[in-house]
Amino acid sequence: MSVYTPAEVVEETGFSIDTLRYYEKIGLLERIGRNAAGQRRFSQEDVGWLGTLRCLRDTGMPIAKMLRFAELVRAGDDTIPDRIKLLEEHDQQVRSQIEKLAERQSYIHNKISYYRSQL
């Protein structure tokens, strides 16, 4: 079984050490294993879970919803329908964000074209 130091996890996930500690403290991460010296050691499963959290965070999911998702995952396969619902709701919010960004990008393109026509 592969284990990772906090520095390796920071490199792999892009989360800061402080964020990793915070996520463990609030329960987004289950208790992280430690070596004989008491230093945190992350499993491949921990790193994979952090990848999921990175995706959710980067797409704007609030921590409260991330915590709810974590609870559902830990509760077992009976919660899969609830997880699907939560992710579908989030997907709709992401889709809406993308549409708004595309509108704003179009506006920016129009401004660029206007300014180029003034040269």
C-alpha positions as CSV (number, residue, x, y, z in Angstrom):
1,M,0.0,0.0,0.0
2,S,1.4,3.4,-1.0
3,V,1.6,6.1,1.6
4,Y,2.2,9.8,1.0
5,T,3.7,12.5,3.1
6,P,1.8,15.8,3.5
7,A,4.2,17.5,1.1
8,E,3.6,14.9,-1.5
9,V,-0.2,15.3,-1.1
10,V,0.2,19.1,-1.4
11,E,2.1,18.5,-4.7
12,E,-0.4,16.0,-6.0
13,T,-3.7,17.8,-5.0
14,G,-2.8,21.5,-4.9
15,F,-4.3,21.9,-1.5
16,S,-2.2,23.6,1.1
17,I,-1.1,21.9,4.3
18,D,-3.4,24.2,6.3
19,T,-6.3,23.1,4.0
20,L,-5.5,19.5,4.5
21,R,-5.5,20.0,8.3
22,Y,-8.8,21.9,8.1
23,Y,-10.5,19.3,6.0
24,E,-9.4,16.7,8.5
25,K,-10.6,18.8,11.5
26,I,-14.1,19.4,10.0
27,G,-14.5,15.8,8.8
28,L,-14.1,16.2,5.1
29,L,-11.2,13.9,5.4
30,E,-11.4,10.9,7.7
31,R,-8.7,10.7,10.3
32,I,-5.4,10.5,8.6
33,G,-3.1,7.7,9.5
34,R,0.2,8.5,11.2
35,N,3.6,6.8,11.2
36,A,5.5,5.8,14.4
37,A,6.8,9.4,14.8
38,G,3.2,10.7,14.7
39,Q,3.6,12.3,11.2
40,R,0.6,12.2,8.9
41,R,0.7,9.6,6.2
42,F,-2.0,9.7,3.5
43,S,-3.2,6.6,1.7
44,Q,-3.9,6.3,-2.0
45,E,-7.6,6.3,-1.0
46,D,-7.1,9.6,0.8
47,V,-5.4,11.1,-2.2
48,G,-8.3,9.9,-4.5
49,W,-10.8,11.4,-2.1
50,L,-8.9,14.7,-2.1
51,G,-9.2,14.6,-5.9
52,T,-13.0,14.5,-5.6
53,L,-12.9,17.3,-3.1
54,R,-10.7,19.4,-5.4
55,C,-13.2,18.9,-8.2
56,L,-16.2,19.9,-6.0
57,R,-14.4,22.9,-4.6
58,D,-13.1,24.1,-7.9
59,T,-16.6,24.0,-9.3
60,G,-17.9,26.1,-6.5
61,M,-19.6,23.6,-4.1
62,P,-19.9,25.1,-0.7
63,I,-18.2,23.2,2.2
64,A,-21.5,22.4,3.8
65,K,-22.6,20.5,0.7
66,M,-19.1,18.8,0.5
67,L,-19.6,17.7,4.1
68,R,-23.1,16.3,3.2
69,F,-21.6,14.5,0.3
70,A,-18.8,13.0,2.5
71,E,-21.5,11.9,5.0
72,L,-23.4,10.2,2.3
73,V,-20.3,8.4,0.9
74,R,-19.4,7.1,4.4
75,A,-23.0,6.0,5.0
76,G,-22.7,3.3,2.3
77,D,-24.2,2.3,-0.9
78,D,-27.8,2.9,0.3
79,T,-27.1,6.6,-0.1
80,I,-26.2,6.4,-3.8
81,P,-29.5,7.9,-4.9
82,D,-29.0,10.8,-2.5
83,R,-25.4,11.3,-3.8
84,I,-26.7,11.3,-7.4
85,K,-29.3,14.0,-6.5
86,L,-26.7,16.1,-4.8
87,L,-24.3,15.9,-7.7
88,E,-27.0,16.5,-10.3
89,E,-28.0,19.7,-8.4
90,H,-24.4,20.8,-8.3
91,D,-24.0,19.9,-12.0
92,Q,-26.9,22.2,-12.8
93,Q,-25.2,25.0,-10.9
94,V,-22.0,24.4,-12.7
95,R,-23.9,24.4,-16.1
96,S,-25.5,27.8,-15.1
97,Q,-22.0,29.2,-14.2
98,I,-20.7,28.1,-17.6
99,E,-23.6,29.7,-19.4
100,K,-23.0,33.0,-17.5
101,L,-19.3,32.9,-18.3
102,A,-19.9,32.2,-22.0
103,E,-22.2,35.3,-22.1
104,R,-19.6,37.4,-20.5
105,Q,-16.9,36.0,-22.7
106,S,-19.0,37.0,-25.7
107,Y,-19.3,40.5,-24.4
108,I,-15.5,40.7,-24.0
109,H,-15.0,39.4,-27.5
110,N,-17.4,42.1,-28.8
111,K,-15.4,44.8,-26.9
112,I,-12.1,43.5,-28.3
113,S,-13.6,43.6,-31.8
114,Y,-14.9,47.1,-31.2
115,Y,-11.5,48.3,-29.9
116,R,-9.7,46.7,-32.8
117,S,-12.0,48.5,-35.2
118,Q,-10.9,51.8,-33.7
119,L,-7.2,51.2,-34.5
